[in-house]
Amino acid sequence: MKTASRPNLVVILVDDLRFDETGASGHPYMKTPHIDRLAHEGATCANAFHTTPLCSPNRASILTGQYASRHGIIDNVGRDAMSHRLANYHLELQRLGYETAHIGKWHMGNDAAPRPGYDTWISFRGQGTIVDPTFYEGGKETQLRGYVTDLLNERAAEFVSRSRNKPFALFLAHKAVHPDVQQRQDGTIDPSTMQGYVLPERHKELYRGCTYPPRPNVLPLEKILREKPAWREVFELREQPGMRAFLDAIHVGDQEEVRERAAMMASVDEGVGMLLQALERGGKLDDTCIVFLGDNGFFFGEHGLGAERRFAYEEGIRTAFFVRYPRLIKPGTVLERMVLALDIAPTMIELAGGRPGAQIQGLSFKKLLRGAGPWRKSFLIEYYNESAWPWIVGMSYKAVRTERAKLIHWVHKDGVDELYDLERDPFEIRNVIRKPAYSRARARLYKELKALVAAAAGL
């Protein structure tokens, strides 16, 4: 089969990347010319989302095409055995004749050993480290010298440059823009390891003095709590002195946090440039489908939140999402339909000439790229209680988002659910759950949420 009909497949995943942390997705000062090229020469998915906006569950969702309640990686606990048994889409790509590679962060289980589905495996334990990391590479663990983003970029460019007589699939998972910190096997963070955001020397002063303007939903806590009473205990606990070790190192709520993250993205963008150059040099670029996204969102003070990123507000669930594949996509295409991270697996399988199995819950967006076909009207967002941050214990939720509205049901709390009219209130400032004018919409959304939860669990 011709390469053009079975493209090479590249997914670039950035850790903790907000929806607007690229130039093409609206950052006010960040320069990402190579990432922007993917958007300008391909498609921007303007409404792309995560279904569990947290590292391990969402990575498993991307690789399996399943909701967390189906694949079982529900939190950041070190579920090593389960992560060796995931129905990873690269297993299907291997069966379809692809050469596969995982390069970078795995973070579903803390061991660095190779997972099934990959001909090339380069990774590291758990969260890894930013400077002089230890990579599992070539069948053994070796400590390297250098900046982790640069080391991953070099290996990704080398992989796509190899001569081969079959198509390839690369999953490049960056450590950036995650802070340097270590996570215990039970999912909790060791505060003594919190080193914050670490920049390479060449980017230490990048964007110094630049300002990220606050969004309209950066508001005083008391105003937030009038609309979102579920958060009162969280905000009280977060102010206790013992919590500061988690937050001070990453400058939560400061312009310096935004700047340091933007500076870390410069190295990621350089790597995208290296990949594009390597593919172009080998005559493979236009026969390669490249997908770029983050693994969960992040808050810059919206709704009083920062590093708590795993919650269902737009800043937590949205992602920058670009797809470049000129055989199928016209330059500058903008897709407005709701695309999910769990749509990647079925799309990759279909592009490779296969058929997604019945266990896959995502939808192939190949038909969207062709501009035809029915599409989802709603999706589930789910989060399971965990203990990574001591102040967020007990904040499990199930939520439904449609094109117009969002309902958040707090599983462990009574009488504090939230409903937002996203057409009138895109910043989710005004909770209308008790407004008589929304009684019918509320009833419809609860019904839809129950159906989505049952379907996600396989009922």
Salt bridges, closest charged atoms under 4 A:
ASP15 OD2 - ARG59 NH2 3.26
ASP15 OD2 - LYS105 NZ 2.36
ASP16 OD2 - HIS178 NE2 3.95
ASP16 OD1 - ARG309 NE 3.14
ASP20 OD1 - ARG18 NE 2.95
GLU21 OE1 - ARG261 NH2 2.63
GLU41 OE2 - ARG37 NE 2.90
GLU41 OE1 - ARG324 NE 2.79
ASP75 OD2 - ARG79 NH2 2.86
GLU92 OE1 - ARG95 NE 3.07
GLU99 OE2 - ARG162 NH1 3.56
GLU99 OE1 - ARG164 NE 2.78
ASP111 OD1 - HIS84 NE2 3.36
ASP111 OD1 - ARG115 NH1 3.01
ASP132 OD2 - ARG145 NH1 3.87
GLU137 OE2 - ARG155 NE 2.85
GLU141 OE1 - ARG125 NH2 2.90
ASP150 OD1 - ARG202 NH2 2.70
GLU154 OE1 - ARG155 NH1 3.92
GLU158 OE1 - ARG162 NH2 3.15
ASP190 OD1 - ARG184 NH2 3.73
GLU201 OE2 - LYS204 NZ 3.93
GLU205 OE1 - ARG208 NE 2.99
GLU222 OE2 - ARG232 NH1 3.71
ASP248 OD1 - ARG244 NH2 2.87
GLU256 OE1 - ARG208 NH1 3.36
GLU256 OE2 - ARG259 NH2 2.96
GLU260 OE2 - HIS251 NE2 3.54
GLU270 OE1 - ARG202 NH2 2.79
GLU270 OE2 - HIS203 NE2 3.00
GLU280 OE2 - ARG37 NH2 3.12
ASP286 OD1 - ARG324 NH2 3.13
ASP287 OD1 - ARG327 NH2 2.64
ASP295 OD2 - ARG59 NH2 3.20
GLU302 OE2 - ARG18 NH1 3.07
GLU302 OE2 - ARG215 NE 3.77
GLU308 OE2 - ARG238 NH1 2.90
GLU314 OE1 - ARG318 NH1 2.73
GLU314 OE2 - ARG401 NE 3.04
GLU314 OE2 - LYS406 NZ 2.70
GLU315 OE2 - ARG215 NH2 3.04
GLU315 OE1 - HIS303 NE2 3.40
ASP343 OD1 - ARG376 NH2 2.78
GLU382 OE1 - LYS398 NZ 3.10
GLU386 OE2 - ARG310 NE 2.51
ASP417 OD2 - HIS409 ND1 2.86
ASP421 OD2 - ARG404 NH2 3.35
ASP421 OD2 - ARG424 NE 3.96
GLU423 OE1 - ARG404 NE 3.67
GLU428 OE2 - LYS406 NZ 2.56
